[in-house]
Amino acid sequence: MGLVSFVKTAVITVTGLFSLNLFVLGVASTGAFFIPVGKKKKQARLQAQSELWDLSTQPLPGFHHKFFEAPDGVNLHYVEGGDTSPGSPLIIFLHGFPDSWFVWHHQLSAPAIQQKAHLIAVDLPGHGGSDGFPRASATAILTSVANFIIAQKEKKTSETCILVSHDWGSIVCCRLAPEIGFLFTRCIILNGLHPPLAIANMNRATSSASRMLRTYVRNPTNFALIRSAFQSLKPFLNQMKASYYASVFLLPLPLARTLYTMGDFWFLRLLCKLSKSPNEEIFLASAFGPSKSEAEGYPAAILARQNANKRASDRIAYYRDNLSVGTWRKPENIQLLIAESQTNSGFTGLLEQKEGSFKCPVTIVYGAKDTAFHRPFCFEGLEEYLVPPKGKTGKSYLICFPRDGHWTMIPSPAKESVDTLIESALDGIDGEEMKERVWAVNKDVKFEIEN
Ligand SMILES: *[C@@H]1O[C@H](CO)[C@@H](O)[C@H](O)[C@H]1NC(C)=O
Protein backbone atom coordinates (compact mmCIF):
# COMPACT_ATOMS: atom_id res chain seq x y z
CA MET A 1 0.00 0.00 0.00
CA GLY A 2 1.38 3.40 -1.01
CA LEU A 3 1.63 6.21 1.52
CA VAL A 4 -1.27 8.18 0.02
CA SER A 5 -3.69 5.28 0.04
CA PHE A 6 -2.53 4.34 3.55
CA VAL A 7 -3.30 7.86 4.78
CA LYS A 8 -6.66 7.82 2.96
CA THR A 9 -7.64 4.50 4.51
CA ALA A 10 -6.52 5.72 7.93
CA VAL A 11 -8.57 8.92 7.66
CA ILE A 12 -11.68 7.04 6.50
CA THR A 13 -11.28 4.46 9.29
CA VAL A 14 -10.78 7.04 12.02
CA THR A 15 -13.73 9.14 10.75
CA GLY A 16 -15.85 6.01 10.42
CA LEU A 17 -15.05 4.79 13.93
CA PHE A 18 -15.63 8.25 15.37
CA SER A 19 -19.01 8.53 13.60
CA LEU A 20 -20.02 5.03 14.64
CA ASN A 21 -19.24 5.98 18.22
CA LEU A 22 -21.50 9.01 17.97
CA PHE A 23 -24.30 6.84 16.62
CA VAL A 24 -23.79 4.23 19.37
CA LEU A 25 -24.07 7.01 21.96
CA GLY A 26 -27.21 8.25 20.18
CA VAL A 27 -28.81 4.82 20.33
CA ALA A 28 -27.76 4.30 23.96
CA SER A 29 -29.32 7.62 24.93
CA THR A 30 -32.68 6.52 23.51
CA GLY A 31 -32.43 3.24 25.38
CA ALA A 32 -33.00 1.31 22.14
CA PHE A 33 -30.24 -1.16 23.08
CA PHE A 34 -32.08 -2.22 26.18
CA ILE A 35 -35.78 -1.96 25.40
CA PRO A 36 -36.94 -5.25 23.89
CA VAL A 37 -39.08 -5.03 20.76
CA GLY A 38 -42.58 -5.99 21.91
CA LYS A 39 -44.72 -8.69 20.34
CA LYS A 40 -47.27 -6.12 19.23
CA LYS A 41 -44.65 -4.07 17.41
CA LYS A 42 -43.26 -7.16 15.67
CA GLN A 43 -46.79 -8.05 14.61
CA ALA A 44 -47.43 -4.55 13.22
CA ARG A 45 -44.18 -4.72 11.26
CA LEU A 46 -45.07 -8.08 9.71
CA GLN A 47 -48.52 -6.75 8.87
CA ALA A 48 -46.98 -3.74 7.10
CA GLN A 49 -44.61 -6.02 5.15
CA SER A 50 -47.56 -8.10 4.03
CA GLU A 51 -49.39 -5.00 2.76
CA LEU A 52 -46.43 -3.92 0.63
CA TRP A 53 -45.10 -7.25 -0.57
CA ASP A 54 -47.82 -9.94 -0.69
CA LEU A 55 -47.81 -11.06 -4.33
CA SER A 56 -51.45 -12.17 -4.21
CA THR A 57 -52.72 -8.64 -3.54
CA GLN A 58 -52.40 -5.26 -5.28
CA PRO A 59 -49.49 -3.23 -3.86
CA LEU A 60 -51.57 -0.06 -4.45
CA PRO A 61 -55.08 0.21 -5.92
CA GLY A 62 -54.78 -0.56 -9.64
CA PHE A 63 -51.13 -1.69 -9.39
CA HIS A 64 -49.59 -5.13 -9.84
CA HIS A 65 -46.42 -6.87 -8.70
CA LYS A 66 -44.21 -7.87 -11.62
CA PHE A 67 -40.77 -9.39 -12.22
CA PHE A 68 -38.19 -8.82 -14.91
CA GLU A 69 -35.65 -11.53 -15.64
CA ALA A 70 -32.61 -9.58 -16.83
CA PRO A 71 -30.14 -11.02 -19.39
CA ASP A 72 -27.59 -11.32 -16.55
CA GLY A 73 -30.01 -13.62 -14.69
CA VAL A 74 -30.80 -11.07 -12.01
CA ASN A 75 -34.51 -10.93 -11.30
CA LEU A 76 -35.88 -7.44 -10.61
CA HIS A 77 -39.16 -6.81 -8.83
CA TYR A 78 -41.31 -3.83 -9.85
CA VAL A 79 -44.84 -2.54 -9.46
CA GLU A 80 -46.80 -1.40 -12.46
CA GLY A 81 -50.02 0.58 -12.94
CA GLY A 82 -51.66 3.58 -14.56
CA ASP A 83 -52.42 3.52 -18.28
CA THR A 84 -50.43 0.48 -19.39
CA SER A 85 -51.56 0.57 -23.04
CA PRO A 86 -48.62 0.52 -25.53
CA GLY A 87 -49.27 4.07 -26.75
CA SER A 88 -49.13 5.78 -23.34
CA PRO A 89 -46.02 7.62 -22.11
CA LEU A 90 -43.77 5.65 -19.78
CA ILE A 91 -42.49 6.84 -16.39
CA ILE A 92 -39.89 4.76 -14.54
CA PHE A 93 -39.10 5.49 -10.89
CA LEU A 94 -35.75 4.65 -9.20
CA HIS A 95 -35.64 4.82 -5.39
CA GLY A 96 -32.64 5.37 -3.11
CA PHE A 97 -31.24 4.19 0.26
CA PRO A 98 -32.78 2.63 2.33
CA ASP A 99 -36.03 2.54 0.36
CA SER A 100 -37.84 0.52 -2.30
CA TRP A 101 -40.65 1.13 -4.85
CA PHE A 102 -42.95 2.21 -2.02
CA VAL A 103 -41.16 5.53 -1.50
CA TRP A 104 -43.01 6.70 -4.67
CA HIS A 105 -46.50 5.68 -3.51
CA HIS A 106 -47.73 9.27 -3.48
CA GLN A 107 -46.65 9.95 -7.08
CA LEU A 108 -47.92 6.54 -8.22
CA SER A 109 -51.32 7.30 -6.68
CA ALA A 110 -51.67 10.87 -8.02
CA PRO A 111 -54.76 10.73 -10.31
CA ALA A 112 -53.39 13.23 -12.85
CA ILE A 113 -50.23 11.13 -13.34
CA GLN A 114 -52.02 7.77 -13.22
CA GLN A 115 -54.50 8.75 -15.93
CA LYS A 116 -51.86 9.98 -18.34
CA ALA A 117 -49.01 7.54 -18.02
CA HIS A 118 -47.74 4.01 -17.65
CA LEU A 119 -46.08 3.90 -14.22
CA ILE A 120 -43.31 1.56 -13.22
CA ALA A 121 -41.44 1.68 -9.90
CA VAL A 122 -38.59 -0.83 -9.75
CA ASP A 123 -36.62 -2.12 -6.78
CA LEU A 124 -32.91 -1.57 -7.40
CA PRO A 125 -30.73 -4.71 -7.30
CA GLY A 126 -30.14 -5.76 -3.69
CA HIS A 127 -33.23 -3.84 -2.50
CA GLY A 128 -36.93 -4.52 -1.89
CA GLY A 129 -38.05 -7.64 -3.73
CA SER A 130 -35.17 -7.73 -6.25
CA ASP A 131 -32.21 -10.05 -6.55
CA GLY A 132 -28.79 -8.69 -5.76
CA PHE A 133 -25.25 -9.05 -7.02
CA PRO A 134 -22.30 -10.24 -4.93
CA ARG A 135 -20.87 -6.73 -5.50
CA ALA A 136 -22.76 -3.52 -6.32
CA SER A 137 -20.19 -2.58 -8.96
CA ALA A 138 -21.01 0.11 -11.51
CA THR A 139 -21.05 -2.48 -14.29
CA ALA A 140 -23.45 -4.79 -12.44
CA ILE A 141 -25.93 -2.16 -11.29
CA LEU A 142 -25.91 0.17 -14.31
CA THR A 143 -26.17 -2.70 -16.81
CA SER A 144 -29.01 -4.27 -14.91
CA VAL A 145 -31.02 -1.04 -14.58
CA ALA A 146 -30.28 -0.01 -18.20
CA ASN A 147 -31.45 -3.40 -19.52
CA PHE A 148 -34.59 -3.10 -17.42
CA ILE A 149 -35.38 0.31 -18.89
CA ILE A 150 -34.60 -0.79 -22.46
CA ALA A 151 -36.89 -3.82 -22.10
CA GLN A 152 -39.77 -1.75 -20.73
CA LYS A 153 -39.35 0.79 -23.52
CA GLU A 154 -39.35 -1.91 -26.20
CA LYS A 155 -42.91 -2.85 -25.22
CA LYS A 156 -44.12 0.68 -26.00
CA THR A 157 -45.15 2.47 -29.16
CA SER A 158 -44.93 5.85 -27.40
CA GLU A 159 -41.51 7.48 -27.56
CA THR A 160 -42.04 9.37 -24.29
CA CYS A 161 -40.00 7.98 -21.43
CA ILE A 162 -39.42 9.91 -18.21
CA LEU A 163 -37.02 8.74 -15.53
CA VAL A 164 -37.73 9.93 -11.97
CA SER A 165 -35.07 9.19 -9.37
CA HIS A 166 -34.06 9.77 -5.74
CA ASP A 167 -30.80 9.48 -3.75
CA TRP A 168 -28.84 6.41 -4.99
CA GLY A 169 -31.43 6.11 -7.76
CA SER A 170 -30.41 9.65 -8.75
CA ILE A 171 -26.73 8.74 -8.82
CA VAL A 172 -27.63 5.78 -11.05
CA CYS A 173 -29.70 8.16 -13.21
CA CYS A 174 -26.82 10.68 -13.40
CA ARG A 175 -24.57 7.87 -14.63
CA LEU A 176 -27.08 6.61 -17.19
CA ALA A 177 -28.20 9.96 -18.62
CA PRO A 178 -24.78 10.94 -20.11
CA GLU A 179 -24.53 7.49 -21.76
CA ILE A 180 -28.03 6.40 -22.78
CA GLY A 181 -29.87 9.69 -22.24
CA PHE A 182 -31.16 9.50 -25.82
CA LEU A 183 -33.70 6.98 -24.47
CA PHE A 184 -35.27 9.55 -22.17
CA THR A 185 -37.56 12.50 -22.79
CA ARG A 186 -36.49 13.94 -19.46
CA CYS A 187 -34.89 12.86 -16.18
CA ILE A 188 -36.31 14.29 -12.96
CA ILE A 189 -33.52 13.84 -10.45
CA LEU A 190 -34.31 14.35 -6.76
CA ASN A 191 -31.79 14.75 -3.93
CA GLY A 192 -28.74 13.23 -5.56
CA LEU A 193 -25.45 14.30 -7.02
CA HIS A 194 -23.75 14.06 -10.38
CA PRO A 195 -20.49 12.18 -9.68
CA PRO A 196 -18.28 13.85 -12.36
CA LEU A 197 -19.31 17.31 -11.16
CA ALA A 198 -18.82 16.49 -7.47
CA ILE A 199 -15.39 15.04 -8.21
CA ALA A 200 -14.43 18.06 -10.30
CA ASN A 201 -15.50 20.31 -7.41
CA MET A 202 -13.54 18.23 -4.92
CA ASN A 203 -10.40 18.21 -7.07
CA ARG A 204 -10.62 21.95 -7.67
CA ALA A 205 -10.98 22.61 -3.93
CA THR A 206 -8.15 20.34 -2.84
CA SER A 207 -5.70 21.43 -5.52
CA SER A 208 -6.30 25.13 -4.85
CA ALA A 209 -5.93 24.56 -1.09
CA SER A 210 -2.71 22.62 -1.53
CA ARG A 211 -1.35 25.35 -3.84
CA MET A 212 -2.01 27.94 -1.14
CA LEU A 213 -0.45 25.78 1.54
CA ARG A 214 2.67 25.26 -0.56
CA THR A 215 2.90 29.03 -1.00
CA TYR A 216 2.44 29.42 2.75
CA VAL A 217 5.40 27.14 3.47
CA ARG A 218 7.55 29.65 1.56
CA ASN A 219 5.85 32.64 3.27
CA PRO A 220 5.27 31.42 6.82
CA THR A 221 4.12 34.81 8.13
CA ASN A 222 1.31 35.16 5.58
CA PHE A 223 -1.52 33.67 7.64
CA ALA A 224 -4.10 34.91 5.12
CA LEU A 225 -2.99 32.01 2.92
CA ILE A 226 -4.06 29.50 5.56
CA ARG A 227 -7.42 31.22 5.79
CA SER A 228 -7.86 31.16 1.99
CA ALA A 229 -6.86 27.51 1.83
CA PHE A 230 -9.50 26.74 4.43
CA GLN A 231 -12.08 28.85 2.58
CA SER A 232 -11.56 26.97 -0.66
CA LEU A 233 -11.92 23.64 1.15
CA LYS A 234 -15.06 24.72 2.95
CA PRO A 235 -17.70 23.33 0.52
CA PHE A 236 -15.84 20.01 0.52
CA LEU A 237 -15.49 19.95 4.32
CA ASN A 238 -19.16 20.85 4.79
CA GLN A 239 -20.14 18.03 2.48
CA MET A 240 -17.91 15.62 4.43
CA LYS A 241 -19.52 16.79 7.66
CA ALA A 242 -22.96 16.25 6.16
CA SER A 243 -22.25 12.76 4.90
CA TYR A 244 -20.12 11.48 7.78
CA TYR A 245 -22.61 8.64 8.28
CA ALA A 246 -21.39 7.29 4.95
CA SER A 247 -17.88 6.87 6.42
CA VAL A 248 -19.32 4.24 8.77
CA PHE A 249 -20.43 2.26 5.73
CA LEU A 250 -16.81 2.19 4.54
CA LEU A 251 -15.53 0.50 7.72
CA PRO A 252 -14.83 -3.26 7.69
CA LEU A 253 -18.14 -4.99 6.94
CA PRO A 254 -19.07 -6.27 10.44
CA LEU A 255 -18.69 -2.73 11.83
CA ALA A 256 -20.35 -1.12 8.81
CA ARG A 257 -23.42 -3.33 9.20
CA THR A 258 -23.75 -2.35 12.85
CA LEU A 259 -25.04 1.11 11.93
CA TYR A 260 -27.83 -0.46 9.88
CA THR A 261 -28.94 -3.07 12.41
CA MET A 262 -28.17 -1.80 15.93
CA GLY A 263 -30.84 -0.71 18.40
CA ASP A 264 -33.69 -2.34 16.47
CA PHE A 265 -32.75 -0.54 13.24
CA TRP A 266 -32.36 2.75 15.05
CA PHE A 267 -30.65 4.36 12.03
CA LEU A 268 -33.51 3.46 9.70
CA ARG A 269 -36.00 4.78 12.21
CA LEU A 270 -33.99 8.01 12.36
CA LEU A 271 -34.18 8.24 8.56
CA CYS A 272 -37.94 7.65 8.80
CA LYS A 273 -38.22 10.77 10.97
CA LEU A 274 -36.02 12.79 8.61
CA SER A 275 -38.11 11.66 5.65
CA LYS A 276 -41.28 12.89 7.41
CA SER A 277 -42.93 9.56 6.66
CA PRO A 278 -46.05 9.34 8.79
CA ASN A 279 -45.76 5.64 9.63
CA GLU A 280 -42.61 3.98 10.98
CA GLU A 281 -43.80 0.39 10.42
CA ILE A 282 -44.57 1.12 6.75
CA PHE A 283 -41.22 2.91 6.29
CA LEU A 284 -39.41 -0.13 7.73
CA ALA A 285 -41.51 -2.55 5.68
CA SER A 286 -40.45 -0.63 2.57
CA ALA A 287 -36.79 -0.70 3.64
CA PHE A 288 -36.86 -4.40 4.63
CA GLY A 289 -38.57 -5.91 1.61
CA PRO A 290 -40.72 -9.04 1.82
CA SER A 291 -40.79 -11.06 5.05
CA LYS A 292 -40.51 -14.85 5.09
CA SER A 293 -44.31 -15.11 4.77
CA GLU A 294 -44.28 -13.27 1.42
CA ALA A 295 -41.04 -14.75 0.11
CA GLU A 296 -42.61 -17.39 -2.14
CA GLY A 297 -42.55 -16.18 -5.74
CA TYR A 298 -39.72 -13.73 -5.05
CA PRO A 299 -36.09 -14.45 -6.02
CA ALA A 300 -34.22 -16.73 -3.61
CA ALA A 301 -32.20 -13.71 -2.42
CA ILE A 302 -35.24 -12.63 -0.39
CA LEU A 303 -34.96 -15.64 1.91
CA ALA A 304 -31.24 -14.97 2.44
CA ARG A 305 -32.08 -11.34 3.28
CA GLN A 306 -34.30 -12.38 6.18
CA ASN A 307 -30.97 -12.26 7.97
CA ALA A 308 -30.57 -8.59 8.94
CA ASN A 309 -26.80 -8.69 8.41
CA LYS A 310 -27.18 -10.00 4.86
CA ARG A 311 -29.82 -7.35 4.17
CA ALA A 312 -27.54 -4.64 5.54
CA SER A 313 -24.63 -5.88 3.38
CA ASP A 314 -26.73 -5.76 0.20
CA ARG A 315 -27.89 -2.21 0.90
CA ILE A 316 -24.61 -0.66 2.02
CA ALA A 317 -22.82 -2.30 -0.91
CA TYR A 318 -23.96 0.80 -2.85
CA TYR A 319 -21.62 2.87 -0.67
CA ARG A 320 -18.79 0.33 -0.59
CA ASP A 321 -18.42 -0.97 -4.14
CA ASN A 322 -17.49 2.16 -6.11
CA LEU A 323 -20.85 2.38 -7.87
CA SER A 324 -20.71 6.16 -8.17
CA VAL A 325 -17.40 6.44 -10.05
CA GLY A 326 -16.36 2.90 -11.03
CA THR A 327 -15.98 2.22 -14.75
CA TRP A 328 -19.14 0.98 -16.47
CA ARG A 329 -18.13 -1.84 -18.80
CA LYS A 330 -21.15 -1.89 -21.08
CA PRO A 331 -22.38 -5.11 -22.62
CA GLU A 332 -22.56 -5.40 -26.40
CA ASN A 333 -26.29 -4.66 -26.73
CA ILE A 334 -25.87 -1.32 -24.96
CA GLN A 335 -22.72 -0.42 -26.90
CA LEU A 336 -24.65 -1.08 -30.12
CA LEU A 337 -27.56 1.04 -28.99
CA ILE A 338 -25.22 3.95 -28.25
CA ALA A 339 -23.47 3.58 -31.60
CA GLU A 340 -26.84 3.56 -33.39
CA SER A 341 -28.04 6.66 -31.61
CA GLN A 342 -24.87 8.48 -32.62
CA THR A 343 -25.40 7.53 -36.27
CA ASN A 344 -29.07 8.53 -36.15
CA SER A 345 -28.40 11.92 -34.63
CA GLY A 346 -25.71 12.64 -37.22
CA PHE A 347 -23.14 12.82 -34.43
CA THR A 348 -19.77 13.48 -35.94
CA GLY A 349 -17.59 13.37 -32.87
CA LEU A 350 -16.49 16.95 -33.54
CA LEU A 351 -19.08 18.46 -31.26
CA GLU A 352 -17.23 18.90 -27.97
CA GLN A 353 -19.39 17.95 -25.02
CA LYS A 354 -17.88 17.82 -21.59
CA GLU A 355 -17.47 14.28 -20.27
CA GLY A 356 -20.52 13.52 -18.14
CA SER A 357 -22.85 15.97 -19.94
CA PHE A 358 -26.47 14.88 -19.94
CA LYS A 359 -27.85 13.59 -23.24
CA CYS A 360 -31.41 14.56 -22.38
CA PRO A 361 -33.09 17.47 -20.60
CA VAL A 362 -32.88 17.10 -16.83
CA THR A 363 -34.76 18.62 -13.92
CA ILE A 364 -32.55 18.42 -10.85
CA VAL A 365 -34.20 19.09 -7.49
CA TYR A 366 -32.44 19.55 -4.17
CA GLY A 367 -33.69 20.39 -0.67
CA ALA A 368 -31.93 23.31 1.01
CA LYS A 369 -32.18 21.34 4.29
CA ASP A 370 -30.89 18.08 2.85
CA THR A 371 -28.45 16.64 5.38
CA ALA A 372 -26.85 14.37 2.78
CA PHE A 373 -26.05 16.71 -0.11
CA HIS A 374 -24.89 20.34 -0.01
CA ARG A 375 -25.35 22.65 -2.95
CA PRO A 376 -21.83 24.21 -3.17
CA PHE A 377 -20.20 20.79 -3.40
CA CYS A 378 -22.86 19.00 -5.45
CA PHE A 379 -24.05 21.61 -7.96
CA GLU A 380 -21.54 24.47 -8.31
CA GLY A 381 -20.67 24.48 -12.01
CA LEU A 382 -23.62 22.31 -13.08
CA GLU A 383 -24.25 24.56 -16.14
CA GLU A 384 -21.28 23.01 -17.93
CA TYR A 385 -23.03 19.62 -17.98
CA LEU A 386 -26.37 20.97 -19.17
CA VAL A 387 -25.50 21.45 -22.83
CA PRO A 388 -28.79 21.33 -24.77
CA PRO A 389 -28.75 17.80 -26.19
CA LYS A 390 -28.99 17.23 -29.93
CA GLY A 391 -32.41 16.24 -31.23
CA LYS A 392 -34.08 16.89 -27.88
CA THR A 393 -36.44 19.67 -26.95
CA GLY A 394 -36.73 21.11 -23.48
CA LYS A 395 -34.55 23.05 -21.08
CA SER A 396 -32.65 21.72 -18.09
CA TYR A 397 -33.04 23.06 -14.56
CA LEU A 398 -31.57 23.11 -11.09
CA ILE A 399 -34.42 23.68 -8.65
CA CYS A 400 -34.22 24.41 -4.92
CA PHE A 401 -36.94 23.43 -2.43
CA PRO A 402 -35.96 25.81 0.40
CA ARG A 403 -37.99 24.19 3.19
CA ASP A 404 -37.24 20.58 2.42
CA GLY A 405 -34.67 17.97 3.29
CA HIS A 406 -33.60 14.76 1.66
CA TRP A 407 -37.01 13.23 0.83
CA THR A 408 -38.69 15.80 -1.44
CA MET A 409 -41.35 13.33 -2.65
CA ILE A 410 -42.85 12.72 0.80
CA PRO A 411 -43.94 15.84 2.76
CA SER A 412 -46.45 18.42 1.48
CA PRO A 413 -46.18 20.69 -0.49
CA ALA A 414 -42.92 19.23 -1.82
CA LYS A 415 -44.58 16.06 -3.02
CA GLU A 416 -47.23 18.02 -4.94
CA SER A 417 -44.45 20.12 -6.47
CA VAL A 418 -42.73 16.94 -7.63
CA ASP A 419 -46.05 15.75 -9.08
CA THR A 420 -46.33 19.02 -10.99
CA LEU A 421 -42.82 18.63 -12.40
CA ILE A 422 -43.73 15.12 -13.57
CA GLU A 423 -47.05 16.25 -15.07
CA SER A 424 -45.38 19.15 -16.87
CA ALA A 425 -42.83 16.76 -18.36
CA LEU A 426 -45.69 14.52 -19.52
CA ASP A 427 -47.53 17.45 -21.07
CA GLY A 428 -44.33 18.78 -22.68
CA ILE A 429 -44.78 22.04 -20.74
CA ASP A 430 -41.52 23.90 -20.20
CA GLY A 431 -40.14 27.33 -19.28
CA GLU A 432 -42.35 30.01 -17.70
CA GLU A 433 -45.56 28.00 -18.00
CA MET A 434 -44.00 25.11 -16.09
CA LYS A 435 -42.73 27.48 -13.39
CA GLU A 436 -46.19 29.04 -12.99
CA ARG A 437 -47.63 25.58 -12.53
CA VAL A 438 -45.08 24.73 -9.84
CA TRP A 439 -45.52 28.07 -8.04
CA ALA A 440 -49.28 27.54 -7.97
CA VAL A 441 -48.62 24.54 -5.69
CA ASN A 442 -45.55 25.80 -3.85
CA LYS A 443 -44.54 29.44 -4.18
CA ASP A 444 -41.22 28.90 -2.32
CA VAL A 445 -39.66 26.83 -5.10
CA LYS A 446 -36.59 28.54 -6.60
CA PHE A 447 -35.44 27.96 -10.16
CA GLU A 448 -31.69 28.51 -9.86
CA ILE A 449 -30.13 27.32 -13.10
CA GLU A 450 -31.81 27.10 -16.46
CA ASN A 451 -30.17 26.06 -19.68
C1 LIG B 1 -13.30 3.42 -8.52
O1 LIG B 1 -13.29 3.40 -9.93
C2 LIG B 1 -12.43 4.33 -10.54
C3 LIG B 1 -12.64 4.29 -12.04
O2 LIG B 1 -12.52 2.99 -12.54
C4 LIG B 1 -10.99 4.04 -10.12
O3 LIG B 1 -10.10 5.01 -10.69
C5 LIG B 1 -10.89 4.08 -8.60
O4 LIG B 1 -9.61 3.71 -8.20
C6 LIG B 1 -11.90 3.12 -7.99
N1 LIG B 1 -11.89 3.28 -6.55
C7 LIG B 1 -11.90 2.25 -5.71
C8 LIG B 1 -11.89 2.57 -4.27
O5 LIG B 1 -11.90 1.10 -6.09
The ligand as a Gaussian input file, in Angstrom:
#p B3LYP/6-31G(d) Opt

LIG

0 1
 C      -13.297000       3.416000      -8.518000
 O      -13.285000       3.398000      -9.930000
 C      -12.426000       4.333000     -10.542000
 C      -12.643000       4.286000     -12.038000
 O      -12.520000       2.988000     -12.536000
 C      -10.988000       4.041000     -10.123000
 O      -10.105000       5.008000     -10.688000
 C      -10.890000       4.077000      -8.600000
 O       -9.609000       3.707000      -8.197000
 C      -11.901000       3.124000      -7.993000
 N      -11.885000       3.276000      -6.546000
 C      -11.903000       2.252000      -5.713000
 C      -11.887000       2.570000      -4.265000
 O      -11.898000       1.099000      -6.094000

